[in-house]
C-alpha cells in the first residue's frame, strides 16, 4: 500500500483493534457511517472493517456481555489516522453536514484530532499528524499539548472542500490509548516486554510510547481507572490490540498486567 502515514512505517506499529460488542451489526453500521469504513469480511462470530485492503477493526459479538465499565482497565480510545490533513478536513466537513455528535477537538502540536464515543462506550479519535520534522523533542520526549483545535483553519486546508465518501486508502490505526491501573507499571511493561520507547509523560497519570520515533503508538492513562486490577472479560469493549512487527515475532500473544491481549502479526 502506498501513501502510508509515518506511524505505519516504524519497526512496530498498530495493525488493528478487536472490539467485543453486544450488538455487532449496530456497531459495524456505526463505524461504516462514521468513517466510511468498508466491510472486508463477515462470519457468524465477527465482522472485519477497513480502508482499502487494510484491516482496521474487528468486531466480535457476544450478546451476554455486560456493558464496559470506564473505571476498569481497557480501551480509552482507538485512534484512526488519515494520511493527509486534507482528509481530516474533508471528514470534518462531512461531520458538520451530518451533525455528528463529537466529544471534543484538540491541537496536540504533533497532530490535530477529533474525539467521539461509539454506541457501546468505546472512545474514538480521528486525527492527522503534522509533519514529523515539525515535532519538538526535548530530553528524548516529544512536546505534546492539548490546545483548542482551529476548525476554521483546518477546513480551509487545500483539498478539504472535496466530498468525503469513504475512508481513504492509507488510513490506519495510528495509536491505541489504554486505561490502566498504574501508568508507571504500564511503562515498564511496554519498555521491557515489548521494547517500546517512552516518548512523553503527562504527570504521573499518563505515559506515551512508540517505536521508530513516532510520537506514540500506545498511550496508557489512569485518569478514570487508577488502581484498576485485571479486566473483566465478561464486559464489552477491547478484545485485543494487534501489532505489526518483525516476522520472527508473528503469532505471539501476550497480556499486559491488566489482561489486555496484545497480538503480533
Buried (B, 14 or more C-beta within 10 A) or exposed (E): EEEBBBBBEBEBBBBBBBBBBBBBEBBBBBBBEBBBBBEBEBEEEBBBBBBBEBBBBBBBBBEEBEEBBBEBBBBBBBBBBBBBBBBBBBBBBBBEEEEBEBEEBBBBBBBBBBBBBBEBBBBBBBBBBBEBEEBEEEEEBBEBEEEEBEBEEBBEBEEBEEEBEEBBBBBBBBBBBBBBBBBEBBBBBBBEEBEBBBBBBBEEBBBBBBBEBBBBBBBBBBEBBBEBEBBBEEBBBBBBBBBBBEEEEEEEEEBBBBEBBBBBB
